[in-house]
Amino acid sequence: MKKVLGALAGLALCAAASTASAQVKGVYWATSGTFGPFPITGLIPTVPKEKQRDVTIPVSMWIIDSPKGLIVFDTGNNIAITGGNCKNYWAAGNCDFLKPNQTKETTIDGWLKKVGYTTDQVKVVVTSHSHLDHIGNIEMFPKAIHVIQKKELYQGWFPEKFQGRTSPGSFVMADIDNAREFNYLELNGDYDLFGDGSVTILSTPGHTLGHQSLKVKLAGGKTLVLSQDAIWMQENLDGYPAGLNYSVMDYTNSVNRLKFIRDLEGADIMMAHDQDQWAKGGDRWYR
């Protein structure tokens, strides 16, 4: 009997150790500078007059410290727009409206350096979608495994006409033209990144054909949903759709999906471009 109890205790300890190791050590919220100020209706035209305001928004990127390897979720605006050089790289209209403010310290390699890493230490780069402010610096990570929905990889090279095919536009060919031979994990839906539930890719189309979000389980017990452009800001959660979507129906379904994960799993939704949420919780580790 003692042997049986001992074996059971050993199994319990192994299970506990396995569960502990299947959690992420920490998630750092960074931003590729800011966009703005500009009227919120430039992004969310459905916001009613009494709720309209000017916004200066973060361009969220995430550094994820996992026992199975360092992850970067989105690489932000290309370093080429830093220091007032926007119109030499992006379309003038995007520069004039978005008013990007990015420094060397707020590019993804700058943030990695700040928290004690280098680009070469990144094992996995997950890209939410191939718009200019999310895929901008993937060429900094030639050694990484790049995780993207297959549809979205194609979007980067040949966007749907609705999204605009002129480059530079929302898609900038120069962001990815030297990344053709990278090591891509091309997805078609959800994916458990390490097979242990600690980091899960969530298919959240609507903003683009192959948009994806991330669910991360922290060692401290909290679950974070990193929505990226599935949910820009609080107004989207309040029912006002974002203004740039491939499909409003798919977009709405994706927003609802993330809301249900929040409500059923007790997760926190971390939005891509919400100035108030960034002011309260940006530039810090979540553990």
Residue, then its C-alpha position, 0 to 999 in steps of 0.5 A: m500500500k505504501k508503495v502504491l501511495g508513493a507512486l501516486a505521490g510521485l505521479a502527482l508531483c510529476a503532473a504538478a511539475s509538468t503543469a508548472s513548466a507548461q506556463v509562460k514565465g512572463v509577457y512584456w508589453a512594448t510599443s513601436g512608438t505611437f500614432g497620432p494624435f488624430p480623431i478616433t473616427g479616422l479609425i472607427p467611423t461608427v463612434p457617435k458624436e458624443k463619444q468622439r475624441d482625439v487619440t494617440i495610440p500605441v502600436s503594440m508588440w509583445i515579448i514572451d519569455s517561455p521555457k521553450g523559447l523566446i517569442v516575439f508577437d509582431t515586429g511593429n513599424n519598420i525601422a526605416i520610418t524612425g526619426g522623421n523619415c516616414k515619407n521616404y518609406w511609407a505612403a505620404g498619406n499614411c504618414d500624414f494621418l498616422k503621424p508615427n513617432q518612433t525612436k531607436e529605443t522603440t523598435i523591436d530590437g530596441w525593446l529586446k535590448k531593454v529587457g535583456y535579449t538580442t534578436d538572435q535569441v528569438k526562437v519564434v516570431v508570430t505575426s498577427h497580420s501583414h499590415l505595415d505596423h505589425i510585420g514591419n521588422i520581420e527581416m530582423f529575425p532570419k534565424a527564427i521560426h515565423v508563424i503566420q496564417k497561410k492566407e495572411l502570408y499570401q496577403g502580404w505578397f498579393p493583398e485582396k483588392f479591397q485592402g489595396r494592392t499599391s505598395p507602399g500602402s497598408f501592405v509594404m512590400a519592402d517589409i517582406d521582400n527579403a524574407r521569402e526564404f525564411n522558415y515559415l510555419e504556415l497555419n490554417g486555423d488555431y494552433d497550440l504552439f508548444g503542444d502544452g497549452s501555454v501559448t495558443i494561436l487563435s484564428t481571428p479573421g475579419h480585419t484581414l483574411g488571415h489575422q491571428s491573435l494569441k492566448v498566453k497562460l502565465a505561470g502566475g495563473k493569469t491568462l492573457v489574450l493578445s488581440q492585436d487588430a482583432i480588437w483595436m480599442q475599447e470602443n470596439l469592445d463597446g460595439y463600434p466596429a473598426g473601419l478597416n475590415y476585410s469582412v465585418m461579419d468575420y470581424t464581429n465573430s472574432v471580437n465575440r470569440l475573444k469576448f467569450i474567452r475572456d468571460l469563460e476563462g477569466a482572461d484579460i484582453m490586451m488590445a492593440h491600440d488602446q491609449d488608456q489601456w497602454a497608459k495603465g499597463g504598458d511598458r511592463w512585464y506580466r507574470 
